[in-house]
Amino acid sequence: MHCYGHAFNVVSLGDIMKNATIVLGSPNAKGNTARLAEAMLSAIDNESISIRKIELSKLKRINHCVGCDSCKKNETRKCVFDDGLNDVIAEVRKSDLLVIACPIYFFNFNSLTKAFIDRLFYSSEINNNENLLRGKKVAVLMTYGLTNVIDSGAKNALQSFYDISKFVSLEIIGIVYGSFGDDQEQNELLLNKAKNLGKTINKEILA
């Protein structure tokens, strides 16, 4: 198993039967998104599943897709920008499951997550009907500041994710979204949803 820089953190080697890649798009390593991700990870069977947790904020630089099509002109489907995301994308392609954990900034995915999504899916596209990620199992963790999924703009990110999944033919196994606040009971409910997603992951990729 290979790791690339400090952005890649192998949580557990386990018996390498199945593997999952968790991509954190938040620049805050101890923020709400990370909190939700850790709750999910606590319920995953790390004796049977090898987990790679990748923090995008720890990459030295992330370039945005410029639509140059260079990635479609080489067999490895690598982006012309050799900024670390190529290694992340290679890990995702090899994984049995991808989990995207991200915050909502100004009514949609934050910019780190959006850059990752654009580069991942565009470089993996063969044509409008085929994609290297076709059929891959995916899950999403999403946090936001306001308590309402509509007013916070999370609905826009959710719709984008549903549209991407439909276009690429991804298999969505779970989505958890919400906000942390002063209501500890509600906070625990949100954390429990993330833990239940972890249990779902166990069933889905170990079946």
Phi, psi and omega in degrees: 000134183249146175237148183238101178070187184279352180288336182264125179234112178277110183289318180205136175282313180057192169274113191289087177258307178230160179218150180230141176246123178254118181253116179263120182265358181278141175281354182259105185294341181238025183272193184293323179296316178296323179297317179292320180296319180295324177297316178297314181299328182295340182258355181278139180285090184280005171276337183244344183238125175275123186248128174247118178255121184243124179258110184300328183293343181270353172288145184298324182201145174233117177272148178274150177299134179248006176067032184278345179071011178299325181294339182269357184252009176227150187296332182277352181057040179267143176288150178294337177276109181268073189247008182109332180292332177301321179291321178298313181298321178298320178296317180298317181298328181278343187281153174280338183213140172243129171244125176257120178245121186210156173266162173263122175241122177050056168074018175192186175309146172288165190295325178299314180294318181296319179298318178298313181299313180300312183292319182298305188283327180290316181290339181269356182281128175269311172204187184295344182249350183229142180212143180298341182261005182305128178085357182291141177282135181222155175216160183225138170242132185219131177236155180207166186281318181280163183274349185254127182296334180278307182295331181285341184091358179300331179300327180292317179294319179297317179296319178300317181294319177298318180295317178298315182298320179293317183294319183272345185068049173279158176253105180281122180255352177173147176224129177235127179216152180166185181228149176263139180212209182279342180279099184295329179295317178293323177300316180294324177298318179294317179297321179294326176297320178294320178296321178295327175296320176302318178294323177296321178300317178304313182292319187288318186261354175256357182295000000 
